[in-house]
Amino acid sequence: MSSGTPSWVIAEASRFFTLEPGDLFSFGTTAKGVGRFPHAHRNVDLSARTGTIEIEIEGLGRLANPVVHVATGDS
């Protein structure tokens, strides 16, 4: 198991915490993207007021959450 992979992170966390059904781990990248996807942020439409964030894990299922952009500051 390679250091830094999701499997490694979960294995390490389970050494210090009791994991329960329903516990979530969230992995992602910065808004600028990293590695193979350095320009991933260019695919995000920041002018959209609403949208859906979806994740799918093969053999487990798909989760979709609606999101609403809320402007902050003096707009």
Residue pairs with C-beta under 8 A, 6 or more apart in sequence:
1 7
1 8
1 11
2 8
6 25
6 27
9 25
9 27
10 19
10 25
13 19
13 25
29 35
29 37
29 40
31 41
31 44
32 38
32 40
32 41
33 39
33 40
33 41
45 51
46 69
48 69
49 68
49 69
50 66
50 67
50 68
50 69
51 66
51 67
51 69
52 64
52 65
52 66
52 67
53 64
53 65
53 67
54 62
54 63
54 64
54 65
55 62
55 63
56 62
56 63
